[in-house]
């Protein structure tokens, strides 16, 4: 069976559950839902996009010690 963008594995589901068990993540989602008037699913995706961007930018501007 081909995996498409809507199919999630068990590992991905557990990872999402772990991320959204954080009080900070839940507060972010609630705030975005209230301020932007979007669904909780959309707000969760915004949070995940933010986390992914911040992780990929983690090494920018750091000095390498030799």
Long-range contacts (C-beta under 8 A, 24 or more apart in sequence): 16-44, 16-48, 19-47, 19-48, 19-51, 20-44
